[in-house]
Amino acid sequence: MTTVLIVDDQQLQRYGFRLLLESIPETDVVGEAAHGAEAVRMTAELRPDVVLMDVRMPGMDGIEATRRIIASGGRSRVLVLTTFDVDEYVHDALRAGASGFLLKDARPDELLAGIRAVAHGDAVIAPALTRRLLDEFTHQLRHRTADAAEDPQLASLTDREREILVAIGKGWTNGEIADRFVLSESTVKTHVGRVLAKIGARDRIQAVIFAYDLGLARPSSG
């Protein structure tokens, strides 16, 4: 059972999400919050598996609420939902520690799949935003070769784990990594888990940010 907290300033929107989630046996809506401050408080009290977080709300917005929820060190993961297809929101949400970002016009099955993925420690970004997000990282990328050489978390990786990190940064799936390095997917999964643990990343999205910040990965052209 995946427990979910719905955060949105529009009551009708919250009602729609609740109807959808309560129609699925494996999800349980444990509460609703109408603004960021309430979301932070309720997350601390209810400890849901996933927080469905709106971005634009009066008072504390969803980005700041996400930042505070993640900073608390709790078990809850945040899946950001918004009607606004704005790159800045995606970047800020992921920087704040969100495990995913979807647009509210996503199909019900996409939303449910996103909730399941985030609850299981994976990450998700709306397909339409993925390429632009990588392009944005490239645009903002500063050359930090010296920083990469000196980074203690990066230094803790074996040569193979560093190769896996670069592959994650390129957006490769476990299957693609397995094919490239002639490994079984179970072995790749083990390597990925070790990489995430060593660099202190909650999920693959945070690993991508880490790789891009250190200049280890850039999106391929095309």
Backbone hydrogen bonds, N-H to C=O, Kabsch-Sander energy under -0.5 kcal/mol:
donor,donor_aa,acceptor,acceptor_aa,energy
2,T,26,E,-3.4
3,T,1,M,-0.6
4,V,28,D,-2.6
5,L,50,V,-2.2
6,I,31,G,-2.2
7,V,52,L,-2.6
8,D,6,I,-0.5
8,D,33,A,-2.3
11,Q,9,D,-0.6
14,R,10,Q,-2.1
15,Y,11,Q,-2.4
16,G,12,L,-2.1
17,F,13,Q,-2.2
18,R,14,R,-2.5
19,L,15,Y,-2.5
20,L,16,G,-2.0
21,L,17,F,-2.8
22,E,18,R,-2.9
23,S,19,L,-0.7
23,S,20,L,-0.8
24,I,21,L,-1.3
27,T,24,I,-1.7
28,D,2,T,-2.6
30,V,4,V,-2.4
30,V,28,D,-0.7
31,G,4,V,-0.9
33,A,6,I,-2.8
36,G,60,M,-1.6
39,A,35,H,-1.9
40,V,36,G,-2.4
41,R,37,A,-2.1
42,M,38,E,-2.8
43,T,39,A,-2.3
44,A,40,V,-1.8
45,E,41,R,-1.7
46,L,42,M,-3.3
47,R,43,T,-2.2
49,D,3,T,-0.7
50,V,3,T,-2.2
51,V,77,R,-2.7
52,L,5,L,-2.7
52,L,50,V,-0.6
53,M,51,V,-0.9
53,M,79,L,-2.3
54,D,7,V,-1.3
54,D,52,L,-0.5
55,V,81,L,-0.6
57,M,55,V,-0.8
62,G,55,V,-3.0
65,A,61,D,-2.1
66,T,62,G,-2.4
67,R,63,I,-2.3
68,R,64,E,-2.2
69,I,65,A,-2.4
70,I,66,T,-2.6
71,A,67,R,-2.2
72,S,68,R,-1.2
73,G,70,I,-1.6
74,G,69,I,-0.8
77,R,49,D,-2.1
79,L,51,V,-2.8
80,V,78,V,-0.6
80,V,100,G,-2.4
81,L,53,M,-3.1
82,T,102,L,-1.5
85,D,83,T,-0.7
86,V,84,F,-1.9
89,Y,86,V,-0.8
90,V,86,V,-1.5
91,H,87,D,-2.7
92,D,88,E,-2.7
93,A,89,Y,-2.7
94,L,90,V,-2.3
95,R,91,H,-2.3
96,A,92,D,-1.9
97,G,94,L,-1.0
98,A,93,A,-2.3
99,S,78,V,-2.5
100,G,78,V,-0.8
101,F,124,V,-1.8
102,L,80,V,-3.0
104,K,82,T,-2.1
106,A,103,L,-1.9
110,E,107,R,-0.6
111,L,107,R,-2.2
112,L,108,P,-2.6
113,A,109,D,-2.1
114,G,110,E,-2.2
115,I,111,L,-2.4
116,R,112,L,-2.3
117,A,113,A,-2.5
118,V,114,G,-2.6
119,A,115,I,-2.5
120,H,116,R,-1.5
121,G,118,V,-1.7
122,D,117,A,-2.7
124,V,99,S,-1.6
126,A,101,F,-2.4
129,L,126,A,-2.2
130,T,126,A,-1.1
130,T,127,P,-0.5
131,R,127,P,-0.7
133,L,129,L,-2.5
134,L,130,T,-2.2
135,D,131,R,-2.4
136,E,132,R,-2.2
137,F,133,L,-2.1
138,T,134,L,-2.2
139,H,135,D,-2.4
140,Q,136,E,-2.1
141,L,137,F,-1.1
144,R,142,R,-0.6
148,A,144,R,-2.6
149,A,145,T,-2.2
150,E,146,A,-1.6
151,D,147,D,-1.2
155,A,151,D,-2.2
156,S,152,P,-1.0
157,L,154,L,-1.5
162,R,158,T,-2.3
163,E,159,D,-2.0
164,I,160,R,-2.2
165,L,161,E,-2.4
166,V,162,R,-2.3
167,A,163,E,-2.1
168,I,164,I,-2.6
169,G,165,L,-2.5
170,K,166,V,-1.2
171,G,168,I,-1.8
172,W,167,A,-2.1
177,I,173,T,-2.4
178,A,174,N,-2.6
179,D,175,G,-2.2
180,R,176,E,-2.2
181,F,177,I,-2.5
182,V,178,A,-0.8
183,L,178,A,-2.1
188,V,184,S,-2.2
189,K,185,E,-2.6
190,T,186,S,-1.8
191,H,187,T,-2.4
192,V,188,V,-3.1
193,G,189,K,-2.2
194,R,190,T,-2.0
195,V,191,H,-2.6
196,L,192,V,-2.7
197,A,193,G,-2.0
198,K,194,R,-2.5
199,I,195,V,-2.2
200,G,196,L,-0.7
201,A,196,L,-2.2
207,A,203,D,-1.5
208,V,204,R,-2.4
209,I,205,I,-2.1
210,F,206,Q,-2.2
211,A,207,A,-2.6
212,Y,208,V,-2.6
213,D,209,I,-2.7
214,L,210,F,-1.6
215,G,212,Y,-1.2
216,L,211,A,-2.8
217,A,211,A,-0.8
